Amino acid sequence: MDKYYKARKFMIKDLKAKGIYDKNVLIAMEKIRRDLFVPQAYKESSYEDRPLPLIKNQTISQPYTVAYMLQELELKEGLKVLEIGTGSGYNAALIAEIVKPGRLYTIEIVKELVKLAKDNLKKAKINNVRIIEGDGSKGYEKEAKYDRIVFTASAPEIPKPLKDQLKDNGIVKFMAKFTNSYTKYFNTKRERVGPLFQGVFKAVHVGYDEQLLHLSRYIHLNPVLGFIAKVEELESYPWSSYPEYLGKVSSNLVNKAEILTFFKGPSEYEKFVLDQADYAMKLKTIEHLRID
């Protein structure tokens, strides 16, 4: 059992609650470790439902986005699939797991990502994937035709070479065409911001200790993420419980024991929060990629 086993189980539970029902997709996402495809600095957030930074200003998509698109592809054993945009290789690993002994051919134009994906797939022990460095809009005619074609980035339309490389009755999907491209168009035209659809508000059960600690850190970093306060101002920020956790002020309003019991003292908790401040700001810069 690996370090992130419980977090991965919780991710699967969350995906089911959000409407993911395809057993093949859920089994693959429980088996394939997302943390193997996430940079070291972000390992602890591997199973949170959000995109995470990679290299070359790229991101690994949030788990729900990946799960939804794979579900839409109606994948099954023995299929031959073409993926445009390899990225970290996580999506490729999931597809390969579902279709084996079928094969996945995946095209990536960024040289550094090709190497990253190859290394990640090797760590995940995935061997039915071939990565091609090149322009994905041209497809990969050598192995055509394909049962499924998936774009992990949006595009205005399906390039003709790819239409020609798809089998009759095949399925082609854009991972983020509607949620990213059309949302941007719609918002610009109507001078609005935000997602097109508002999700259901609901309470979420805190399932394990790591999630509880992350929630506490997230709350205490909120003034920074909202550009209300600087990091160095947090310890004296009057509208937060953070100064109380550090012992700077005292009141009877906050029960700190549930959180501080995991740390040797306030200074260790302070380090725990501030170590993620830069990471949190990086996430802020890519939040437009989230699908709410």
Helices and strands as residue ranges (DSSP letters): H 5-17, H 23-31, G 34-37, G 40-45, E 52-53, E 59-60, H 63-73, E 80-84, H 90-99, E 103-108, H 111-123, E 129-133, G 136-138, G 141-143, E 146-151, H 160-164, E 166-174, I 177-182, H 183-189, H 209-225, G 231-236, H 242-245, H 257-260, H 266-274, H 277-285, G 287-289
